[in-house]
Amino acid sequence: MVIEGDHDIEQQAGNQTFVSYSSRFAFPSEESGSSSTLFYSFNAGGIHFIMLGAYTAYNKSADQYVWLEKDLANFDRNVTPWLVATWHPPWYSTYVAHYREAECMRVEMEDILYKYGVDIVFNGHVHAYERSNRVYNYTLDPCGPVYITVGDGGNREKMAIAHADEPGNCPEPCTTPDKFMGGFCAFNFTSGPAAGKFCWDRQPEYSAYRESSFGHGILEVKNETHALWSWHRNQDFYGYAGDQIFIVRQPDSCPVIEFGRKLSIGYTKFELPSPALMMDVKHVDSGIVGVIGVNPVTLPPPNVGVVGVVGAPKMPVAGGVVGVVVPPAVL
């Protein structure tokens, strides 16, 4: 499967774009409920793949975002335990080339990918290799995705070598927006080691490994919780990996709300029998649960009394399963 990049835009007469891209490949758009070849999803090898378009509208009112939210709410981790997302320009890249170019897309879409527990993100665009630690909003987060930029297959533009955190390499913010993606969202960082700056002054802590070499990668899903990622330099034999790591899912430590499944959260459980009851768990600590859009309440121990959410009807607690009806106003 493929996803569009900037070289596929190919603007033609009548302002048509992506004509060759959409004509030469087959896409499971209709099968995945998408109205476009620029974003779609499919299942393969225990993975639910989400293919996103960076060069089409991605804001929260756009068709792509509406489709994504529906797709994420309905995929079944019993069938595909792993959730992998792919699009062309990376959000987390420390190279000068295309530095923070896709920041507006990150601002619009990072929260929903984090909310539904995306495990791995694959990107290209930057002609080099880089793998992140688990990260969310530029901060190390054990429940965030691992971002892998593997745009080092090679082309006439050669390798990306310079890093934005090296002395004298930080680009001017006004030079970073992409003319096709539009918008400017890459402001100075407001917290962390780079607070008040546009670039870090050392390799960011979220950047685990980076190398300017032509190469390719292989993802092997071993089981529901372990996948082996191996990156190979093109000049090396397969017996040697330039970068290799087991990526481990921790569903008990990083619970996400899923349609039709029971999830252990603290010392109780939530069961959502219908997509209409989907909600965001914001905080669980010592029996306190918060739902975005409503006030937090204290949960009694399992099997004791009732539990309610402010603004929603109370339901009995039975067998450690809590049912919460969330009014449409907070969905």
Buried (B, 14 or more C-beta within 10 A) or exposed (E): EEBBBBEBBEEEEEEEBBBEBBEEEEBBBEEBEBEBBBBBBBBEEBBBBBBBBBBBEBEEEBBBBEBBBBBBBEBEBEEBBBBBBBBBBBBBBBBBBBBBBBBBBBBBBBBBBBBBBBBBBBBBBBBBBBBBBBBBBBEBBEBBBBBBBBBBEEEEEEBBEBBBBBEEBBBEBEEBBBEEBEEEBBEEBEEBEBEEEBBBEEBBBBBBBBBBBBBBBEBEBEEBBEBBBBBBBEEEEEEEBBBBBEBEBEBEEBBBBBBEBEBEBBEBBBBBEEEEBBBBBEEBEEBEBBBEBBEBBEBEEBEEEEBBBEBBEBBEBEEBBBBBBBEEEBE
